[in-house]
Amino acid sequence: LFRSIESDAEVVPGLTWSTGLIWQMEQFNLGLLLGKDYASEIGDQWQYHGKLWWSFGIGFVFLQ
């Protein structure tokens, strides 16, 4: 029923920079972010090393 799953995962130090915009509309927040990730040691072996990424965020104020 249960099986062992072996993983080669390890912790690798890295650096991420990001910037973005956040719009506030009464009780809602919308955000758009842009950034890049850099991994030390494995560097170029990591498929996302130095590639640009984007993200969005949605927020709601529950308490005021």
PyMOL Python script that loads the backbone (N, CA, C, O; Angstrom):
from pymol import cmd

cmd.read_pdbstr("""\
ATOM      1  N   LEU A   1       0.821  -1.187   0.000  1.00  0.00           N
ATOM      2  CA  LEU A   1       0.000   0.000   0.000  1.00  0.00           C
ATOM      3  C   LEU A   1       0.866   1.253   0.000  1.00  0.00           C
ATOM      4  O   LEU A   1       0.626   2.162  -0.795  1.00  0.00           O
ATOM      5  N   PHE A   2       1.868   1.320   0.874  1.00  0.00           N
ATOM      6  CA  PHE A   2       2.766   2.471   0.915  1.00  0.00           C
ATOM      7  C   PHE A   2       4.072   2.089   0.240  1.00  0.00           C
ATOM      8  O   PHE A   2       4.548   0.961   0.372  1.00  0.00           O
ATOM      9  N   ARG A   3       4.646   3.041  -0.484  1.00  0.00           N
ATOM     10  CA  ARG A   3       5.945   2.775  -1.078  1.00  0.00           C
ATOM     11  C   ARG A   3       6.888   3.929  -0.781  1.00  0.00           C
ATOM     12  O   ARG A   3       6.451   5.059  -0.560  1.00  0.00           O
ATOM     13  N   SER A   4       8.138   3.650  -0.776  1.00  0.00           N
ATOM     14  CA  SER A   4       9.153   4.656  -0.494  1.00  0.00           C
ATOM     15  C   SER A   4       9.438   5.463  -1.754  1.00  0.00           C
ATOM     16  O   SER A   4       9.599   4.909  -2.841  1.00  0.00           O
ATOM     17  N   ILE A   5       9.496   6.759  -1.592  1.00  0.00           N
ATOM     18  CA  ILE A   5       9.832   7.637  -2.698  1.00  0.00           C
ATOM     19  C   ILE A   5      11.163   8.293  -2.381  1.00  0.00           C
ATOM     20  O   ILE A   5      11.276   9.056  -1.421  1.00  0.00           O
ATOM     21  N   GLU A   6      12.167   7.996  -3.187  1.00  0.00           N
ATOM     22  CA  GLU A   6      13.474   8.595  -2.984  1.00  0.00           C
ATOM     23  C   GLU A   6      13.572   9.861  -3.824  1.00  0.00           C
ATOM     24  O   GLU A   6      13.081   9.909  -4.952  1.00  0.00           O
ATOM     25  N   SER A   7      14.196  10.860  -3.278  1.00  0.00           N
ATOM     26  CA  SER A   7      14.307  12.136  -3.974  1.00  0.00           C
ATOM     27  C   SER A   7      15.739  12.631  -3.936  1.00  0.00           C
ATOM     28  O   SER A   7      16.450  12.431  -2.951  1.00  0.00           O
ATOM     29  N   ASP A   8      16.156  13.276  -5.011  1.00  0.00           N
ATOM     30  CA  ASP A   8      17.481  13.881  -5.058  1.00  0.00           C
ATOM     31  C   ASP A   8      17.412  15.359  -4.685  1.00  0.00           C
ATOM     32  O   ASP A   8      18.359  16.108  -4.923  1.00  0.00           O
ATOM     33  N   ALA A   9      16.299  15.771  -4.106  1.00  0.00           N
ATOM     34  CA  ALA A   9      16.105  17.182  -3.750  1.00  0.00           C
ATOM     35  C   ALA A   9      17.090  17.586  -2.657  1.00  0.00           C
ATOM     36  O   ALA A   9      17.376  16.826  -1.732  1.00  0.00           O
ATOM     37  N   GLU A  10      17.595  18.802  -2.796  1.00  0.00           N
ATOM     38  CA  GLU A  10      18.483  19.356  -1.786  1.00  0.00           C
ATOM     39  C   GLU A  10      18.265  20.857  -1.724  1.00  0.00           C
ATOM     40  O   GLU A  10      17.661  21.446  -2.620  1.00  0.00           O
ATOM     41  N   VAL A  11      18.752  21.458  -0.675  1.00  0.00           N
ATOM     42  CA  VAL A  11      18.624  22.906  -0.510  1.00  0.00           C
ATOM     43  C   VAL A  11      19.809  23.584  -1.192  1.00  0.00           C
ATOM     44  O   VAL A  11      20.966  23.259  -0.923  1.00  0.00           O
ATOM     45  N   VAL A  12      19.505  24.524  -2.072  1.00  0.00           N
ATOM     46  CA  VAL A  12      20.547  25.257  -2.787  1.00  0.00           C
ATOM     47  C   VAL A  12      20.303  26.747  -2.579  1.00  0.00           C
ATOM     48  O   VAL A  12      19.206  27.228  -2.860  1.00  0.00           O
ATOM     49  N   PRO A  13      21.302  27.492  -2.092  1.00  0.00           N
ATOM     50  CA  PRO A  13      21.113  28.930  -1.905  1.00  0.00           C
ATOM     51  C   PRO A  13      20.875  29.625  -3.244  1.00  0.00           C
ATOM     52  O   PRO A  13      21.416  29.224  -4.274  1.00  0.00           O
ATOM     53  N   GLY A  14      20.071  30.653  -3.208  1.00  0.00           N
ATOM     54  CA  GLY A  14      19.775  31.389  -4.430  1.00  0.00           C
ATOM     55  C   GLY A  14      19.449  32.835  -4.138  1.00  0.00           C
ATOM     56  O   GLY A  14      19.407  33.264  -2.984  1.00  0.00           O
ATOM     57  N   LEU A  15      19.219  33.576  -5.199  1.00  0.00           N
ATOM     58  CA  LEU A  15      18.905  34.985  -5.099  1.00  0.00           C
ATOM     59  C   LEU A  15      17.765  35.282  -6.066  1.00  0.00           C
ATOM     60  O   LEU A  15      17.775  34.807  -7.201  1.00  0.00           O
ATOM     61  N   THR A  16      16.798  36.055  -5.630  1.00  0.00           N
ATOM     62  CA  THR A  16      15.671  36.455  -6.466  1.00  0.00           C
ATOM     63  C   THR A  16      15.484  37.954  -6.352  1.00  0.00           C
ATOM     64  O   THR A  16      15.507  38.504  -5.251  1.00  0.00           O
ATOM     65  N   TRP A  17      15.300  38.617  -7.476  1.00  0.00           N
ATOM     66  CA  TRP A  17      14.914  40.026  -7.443  1.00  0.00           C
ATOM     67  C   TRP A  17      13.548  40.125  -8.091  1.00  0.00           C
ATOM     68  O   TRP A  17      13.207  39.341  -8.977  1.00  0.00           O
ATOM     69  N   SER A  18      12.782  41.081  -7.648  1.00  0.00           N
ATOM     70  CA  SER A  18      11.457  41.278  -8.233  1.00  0.00           C
ATOM     71  C   SER A  18      11.023  42.733  -8.056  1.00  0.00           C
ATOM     72  O   SER A  18      11.508  43.442  -7.174  1.00  0.00           O
ATOM     73  N   THR A  19      10.119  43.146  -8.898  1.00  0.00           N
ATOM     74  CA  THR A  19       9.524  44.462  -8.824  1.00  0.00           C
ATOM     75  C   THR A  19       8.096  44.332  -9.325  1.00  0.00           C
ATOM     76  O   THR A  19       7.761  43.374 -10.022  1.00  0.00           O
ATOM     77  N   GLY A  20       7.265  45.281  -8.975  1.00  0.00           N
ATOM     78  CA  GLY A  20       5.892  45.171  -9.429  1.00  0.00           C
ATOM     79  C   GLY A  20       5.037  46.364  -9.060  1.00  0.00           C
ATOM     80  O   GLY A  20       5.494  47.330  -8.448  1.00  0.00           O
ATOM     81  N   LEU A  21       3.799  46.263  -9.449  1.00  0.00           N
ATOM     82  CA  LEU A  21       2.800  47.289  -9.167  1.00  0.00           C
ATOM     83  C   LEU A  21       1.630  46.654  -8.430  1.00  0.00           C
ATOM     84  O   LEU A  21       1.237  45.523  -8.718  1.00  0.00           O
ATOM     85  N   ILE A  22       1.078  47.397  -7.473  1.00  0.00           N
ATOM     86  CA  ILE A  22      -0.108  46.931  -6.748  1.00  0.00           C
ATOM     87  C   ILE A  22      -1.154  48.031  -6.804  1.00  0.00           C
ATOM     88  O   ILE A  22      -0.893  49.176  -6.437  1.00  0.00           O
ATOM     89  N   TRP A  23      -2.322  47.670  -7.261  1.00  0.00           N
ATOM     90  CA  TRP A  23      -3.447  48.609  -7.333  1.00  0.00           C
ATOM     91  C   TRP A  23      -4.398  48.310  -6.192  1.00  0.00           C
ATOM     92  O   TRP A  23      -4.757  47.154  -5.964  1.00  0.00           O
ATOM     93  N   GLN A  24      -4.810  49.349  -5.472  1.00  0.00           N
ATOM     94  CA  GLN A  24      -5.744  49.191  -4.370  1.00  0.00           C
ATOM     95  C   GLN A  24      -7.093  49.795  -4.778  1.00  0.00           C
ATOM     96  O   GLN A  24      -7.178  50.955  -5.181  1.00  0.00           O
ATOM     97  N   MET A  25      -8.136  48.980  -4.663  1.00  0.00           N
ATOM     98  CA  MET A  25      -9.493  49.402  -5.018  1.00  0.00           C
ATOM     99  C   MET A  25     -10.413  49.042  -3.860  1.00  0.00           C
ATOM    100  O   MET A  25     -10.859  47.900  -3.748  1.00  0.00           O
ATOM    101  N   GLU A  26     -10.693  50.003  -3.010  1.00  0.00           N
ATOM    102  CA  GLU A  26     -11.491  49.799  -1.799  1.00  0.00           C
ATOM    103  C   GLU A  26     -10.949  48.626  -0.999  1.00  0.00           C
ATOM    104  O   GLU A  26      -9.882  48.758  -0.400  1.00  0.00           O
ATOM    105  N   GLN A  27     -11.630  47.480  -0.956  1.00  0.00           N
ATOM    106  CA  GLN A  27     -11.173  46.348  -0.145  1.00  0.00           C
ATOM    107  C   GLN A  27     -10.367  45.322  -0.942  1.00  0.00           C
ATOM    108  O   GLN A  27      -9.977  44.296  -0.385  1.00  0.00           O
ATOM    109  N   PHE A  28     -10.109  45.566  -2.211  1.00  0.00           N
ATOM    110  CA  PHE A  28      -9.374  44.621  -3.049  1.00  0.00           C
ATOM    111  C   PHE A  28      -8.017  45.185  -3.456  1.00  0.00           C
ATOM    112  O   PHE A  28      -7.858  46.396  -3.605  1.00  0.00           O
ATOM    113  N   ASN A  29      -7.049  44.303  -3.632  1.00  0.00           N
ATOM    114  CA  ASN A  29      -5.731  44.641  -4.156  1.00  0.00           C
ATOM    115  C   ASN A  29      -5.437  43.730  -5.339  1.00  0.00           C
ATOM    116  O   ASN A  29      -5.708  42.530  -5.284  1.00  0.00           O
ATOM    117  N   LEU A  30      -4.891  44.289  -6.398  1.00  0.00           N
ATOM    118  CA  LEU A  30      -4.430  43.517  -7.547  1.00  0.00           C
ATOM    119  C   LEU A  30      -2.972  43.871  -7.782  1.00  0.00           C
ATOM    120  O   LEU A  30      -2.599  45.044  -7.739  1.00  0.00           O
ATOM    121  N   GLY A  31      -2.151  42.866  -8.030  1.00  0.00           N
ATOM    122  CA  GLY A  31      -0.733  43.124  -8.232  1.00  0.00           C
ATOM    123  C   GLY A  31      -0.184  42.399  -9.433  1.00  0.00           C
ATOM    124  O   GLY A  31      -0.663  41.322  -9.787  1.00  0.00           O
ATOM    125  N   LEU A  32       0.821  42.981 -10.064  1.00  0.00           N
ATOM    126  CA  LEU A  32       1.538  42.377 -11.176  1.00  0.00           C
ATOM    127  C   LEU A  32       3.024  42.496 -10.856  1.00  0.00           C
ATOM    128  O   LEU A  32       3.529  43.598 -10.641  1.00  0.00           O
ATOM    129  N   LEU A  33       3.731  41.353 -10.824  1.00  0.00           N
ATOM    130  CA  LEU A  33       5.137  41.308 -10.419  1.00  0.00           C
ATOM    131  C   LEU A  33       5.990  40.700 -11.520  1.00  0.00           C
ATOM    132  O   LEU A  33       5.524  39.862 -12.291  1.00  0.00           O
ATOM    133  N   LEU A  34       7.242  41.132 -11.585  1.00  0.00           N
ATOM    134  CA  LEU A  34       8.202  40.662 -12.566  1.00  0.00           C
ATOM    135  C   LEU A  34       9.511  40.398 -11.839  1.00  0.00           C
ATOM    136  O   LEU A  34       9.889  41.177 -10.963  1.00  0.00           O
ATOM    137  N   GLY A  35      10.216  39.320 -12.177  1.00  0.00           N
ATOM    138  CA  GLY A  35      11.466  39.035 -11.482  1.00  0.00           C
ATOM    139  C   GLY A  35      12.330  38.012 -12.178  1.00  0.00           C
ATOM    140  O   GLY A  35      11.990  37.521 -13.254  1.00  0.00           O
ATOM    141  N   LYS A  36      13.470  37.688 -11.545  1.00  0.00           N
ATOM    142  CA  LYS A  36      14.409  36.678 -12.028  1.00  0.00           C
ATOM    143  C   LYS A  36      14.953  35.912 -10.831  1.00  0.00           C
ATOM    144  O   LYS A  36      15.117  36.476  -9.749  1.00  0.00           O
ATOM    145  N   ASP A  37      15.233  34.624 -11.026  1.00  0.00           N
ATOM    146  CA  ASP A  37      15.822  33.771  -9.992  1.00  0.00           C
ATOM    147  C   ASP A  37      17.229  33.352 -10.419  1.00  0.00           C
ATOM    148  O   ASP A  37      17.482  33.092 -11.595  1.00  0.00           O
ATOM    149  N   TYR A  38      18.132  33.293  -9.455  1.00  0.00           N
ATOM    150  CA  TYR A  38      19.490  32.824  -9.695  1.00  0.00           C
ATOM    151  C   TYR A  38      19.832  31.788  -8.631  1.00  0.00           C
ATOM    152  O   TYR A  38      19.673  32.049  -7.438  1.00  0.00           O
ATOM    153  N   ALA A  39      20.301  30.610  -9.056  1.00  0.00           N
ATOM    154  CA  ALA A  39      20.673  29.547  -8.121  1.00  0.00           C
ATOM    155  C   ALA A  39      22.189  29.410  -8.098  1.00  0.00           C
ATOM    156  O   ALA A  39      22.824  29.326  -9.149  1.00  0.00           O
ATOM    157  N   SER A  40      22.771  29.386  -6.898  1.00  0.00           N
ATOM    158  CA  SER A  40      24.207  29.173  -6.791  1.00  0.00           C
ATOM    159  C   SER A  40      24.507  27.686  -6.957  1.00  0.00           C
ATOM    160  O   SER A  40      23.593  26.861  -6.944  1.00  0.00           O
ATOM    161  N   GLU A  41      25.723  27.359  -7.104  1.00  0.00           N
ATOM    162  CA  GLU A  41      26.229  25.996  -7.263  1.00  0.00           C
ATOM    163  C   GLU A  41      25.727  25.320  -8.533  1.00  0.00           C
ATOM    164  O   GLU A  41      26.536  24.976  -9.395  1.00  0.00           O
ATOM    165  N   ILE A  42      24.417  25.119  -8.678  1.00  0.00           N
ATOM    166  CA  ILE A  42      23.909  24.401  -9.857  1.00  0.00           C
ATOM    167  C   ILE A  42      23.732  25.321 -11.051  1.00  0.00           C
ATOM    168  O   ILE A  42      23.703  24.855 -12.190  1.00  0.00           O
ATOM    169  N   GLY A  43      23.611  26.640 -10.808  1.00  0.00           N
ATOM    170  CA  GLY A  43      23.537  27.663 -11.831  1.00  0.00           C
ATOM    171  C   GLY A  43      22.901  27.265 -13.144  1.00  0.00           C
ATOM    172  O   GLY A  43      21.683  27.107 -13.233  1.00  0.00           O
ATOM    173  N   ASP A  44      23.732  27.103 -14.168  1.00  0.00           N
ATOM    174  CA  ASP A  44      23.235  26.842 -15.519  1.00  0.00           C
ATOM    175  C   ASP A  44      22.548  25.487 -15.668  1.00  0.00           C
ATOM    176  O   ASP A  44      21.849  25.270 -16.658  1.00  0.00           O
ATOM    177  N   GLN A  45      22.721  24.583 -14.733  1.00  0.00           N
ATOM    178  CA  GLN A  45      22.060  23.280 -14.798  1.00  0.00           C
ATOM    179  C   GLN A  45      20.568  23.389 -14.486  1.00  0.00           C
ATOM    180  O   GLN A  45      19.788  22.524 -14.883  1.00  0.00           O
ATOM    181  N   TRP A  46      20.169  24.442 -13.779  1.00  0.00           N
ATOM    182  CA  TRP A  46      18.764  24.639 -13.399  1.00  0.00           C
ATOM    183  C   TRP A  46      18.051  25.319 -14.552  1.00  0.00           C
ATOM    184  O   TRP A  46      18.505  26.364 -15.018  1.00  0.00           O
ATOM    185  N   GLN A  47      16.957  24.762 -15.021  1.00  0.00           N
ATOM    186  CA  GLN A  47      16.286  25.278 -16.215  1.00  0.00           C
ATOM    187  C   GLN A  47      15.722  26.678 -16.054  1.00  0.00           C
ATOM    188  O   GLN A  47      15.482  27.342 -17.063  1.00  0.00           O
ATOM    189  N   TYR A  48      15.495  27.167 -14.827  1.00  0.00           N
ATOM    190  CA  TYR A  48      14.938  28.501 -14.618  1.00  0.00           C
ATOM    191  C   TYR A  48      15.997  29.542 -14.244  1.00  0.00           C
ATOM    192  O   TYR A  48      15.656  30.701 -14.011  1.00  0.00           O
ATOM    193  N   HIS A  49      17.251  29.159 -14.182  1.00  0.00           N
ATOM    194  CA  HIS A  49      18.338  30.057 -13.774  1.00  0.00           C
ATOM    195  C   HIS A  49      18.423  31.262 -14.703  1.00  0.00           C
ATOM    196  O   HIS A  49      18.664  31.110 -15.901  1.00  0.00           O
ATOM    197  N   GLY A  50      18.226  32.462 -14.152  1.00  0.00           N
ATOM    198  CA  GLY A  50      18.357  33.699 -14.912  1.00  0.00           C
ATOM    199  C   GLY A  50      17.214  34.014 -15.860  1.00  0.00           C
ATOM    200  O   GLY A  50      17.292  34.981 -16.617  1.00  0.00           O
ATOM    201  N   LYS A  51      16.150  33.212 -15.834  1.00  0.00           N
ATOM    202  CA  LYS A  51      15.012  33.476 -16.722  1.00  0.00           C
ATOM    203  C   LYS A  51      14.007  34.401 -16.047  1.00  0.00           C
ATOM    204  O   LYS A  51      13.788  34.338 -14.837  1.00  0.00           O
ATOM    205  N   LEU A  52      13.409  35.255 -16.855  1.00  0.00           N
ATOM    206  CA  LEU A  52      12.422  36.206 -16.381  1.00  0.00           C
ATOM    207  C   LEU A  52      11.107  35.493 -16.068  1.00  0.00           C
ATOM    208  O   LEU A  52      10.683  34.614 -16.818  1.00  0.00           O
ATOM    209  N   TRP A  53      10.462  35.870 -14.962  1.00  0.00           N
ATOM    210  CA  TRP A  53       9.146  35.320 -14.624  1.00  0.00           C
ATOM    211  C   TRP A  53       8.213  36.459 -14.276  1.00  0.00           C
ATOM    212  O   TRP A  53       8.651  37.567 -13.965  1.00  0.00           O
ATOM    213  N   TRP A  54       6.917  36.175 -14.332  1.00  0.00           N
ATOM    214  CA  TRP A  54       5.907  37.152 -13.932  1.00  0.00           C
ATOM    215  C   TRP A  54       4.865  36.438 -13.089  1.00  0.00           C
ATOM    216  O   TRP A  54       4.678  35.224 -13.179  1.00  0.00           O
ATOM    217  N   SER A  55       4.196  37.234 -12.267  1.00  0.00           N
ATOM    218  CA  SER A  55       3.184  36.678 -11.375  1.00  0.00           C
ATOM    219  C   SER A  55       2.131  37.746 -11.112  1.00  0.00           C
ATOM    220  O   SER A  55       2.378  38.938 -11.293  1.00  0.00           O
ATOM    221  N   PHE A  56       0.971  37.306 -10.689  1.00  0.00           N
ATOM    222  CA  PHE A  56      -0.062  38.253 -10.302  1.00  0.00           C
ATOM    223  C   PHE A  56      -0.579  37.880  -8.922  1.00  0.00           C
ATOM    224  O   PHE A  56      -0.470  36.733  -8.491  1.00  0.00           O
ATOM    225  N   GLY A  57      -1.138  38.859  -8.244  1.00  0.00           N
ATOM    226  CA  GLY A  57      -1.672  38.629  -6.906  1.00  0.00           C
ATOM    227  C   GLY A  57      -3.016  39.275  -6.742  1.00  0.00           C
ATOM    228  O   GLY A  57      -3.306  40.309  -7.344  1.00  0.00           O
ATOM    229  N   ILE A  58      -3.835  38.657  -5.922  1.00  0.00           N
ATOM    230  CA  ILE A  58      -5.160  39.181  -5.609  1.00  0.00           C
ATOM    231  C   ILE A  58      -5.275  39.206  -4.084  1.00  0.00           C
ATOM    232  O   ILE A  58      -4.962  38.217  -3.421  1.00  0.00           O
ATOM    233  N   GLY A  59      -5.716  40.316  -3.539  1.00  0.00           N
ATOM    234  CA  GLY A  59      -5.868  40.432  -2.088  1.00  0.00           C
ATOM    235  C   GLY A  59      -7.220  41.008  -1.707  1.00  0.00           C
ATOM    236  O   GLY A  59      -7.868  41.699  -2.492  1.00  0.00           O
ATOM    237  N   PHE A  60      -7.623  40.710  -0.496  1.00  0.00           N
ATOM    238  CA  PHE A  60      -8.889  41.217   0.027  1.00  0.00           C
ATOM    239  C   PHE A  60      -8.680  41.603   1.472  1.00  0.00           C
ATOM    240  O   PHE A  60      -8.076  40.843   2.230  1.00  0.00           O
ATOM    241  N   VAL A  61      -9.167  42.775   1.877  1.00  0.00           N
ATOM    242  CA  VAL A  61      -9.065  43.256   3.256  1.00  0.00           C
ATOM    243  C   VAL A  61     -10.244  42.708   4.050  1.00  0.00           C
ATOM    244  O   VAL A  61     -11.395  43.044   3.771  1.00  0.00           O
ATOM    245  N   PHE A  62      -9.955  41.862   5.041  1.00  0.00           N
ATOM    246  CA  PHE A  62     -11.018  41.293   5.877  1.00  0.00           C
ATOM    247  C   PHE A  62     -11.350  42.181   7.070  1.00  0.00           C
ATOM    248  O   PHE A  62     -12.511  42.307   7.460  1.00  0.00           O
ATOM    249  N   LEU A  63     -10.314  42.795   7.646  1.00  0.00           N
ATOM    250  CA  LEU A  63     -10.508  43.624   8.847  1.00  0.00           C
ATOM    251  C   LEU A  63      -9.971  45.021   8.596  1.00  0.00           C
ATOM    252  O   LEU A  63      -8.883  45.184   8.042  1.00  0.00           O
ATOM    253  N   GLN A  64     -10.730  46.032   9.003  1.00  0.00           N
ATOM    254  CA  GLN A  64     -10.236  47.400   8.895  1.00  0.00           C
ATOM    255  C   GLN A  64     -10.429  48.134  10.205  1.00  0.00           C
ATOM    256  O   GLN A  64     -10.072  49.308  10.313  1.00  0.00           O
TER     257      GLN A  64
END
""", "prot")
cmd.dss("prot")
cmd.show_as("cartoon", "prot")
cmd.util.cbc("prot")
cmd.orient("prot")
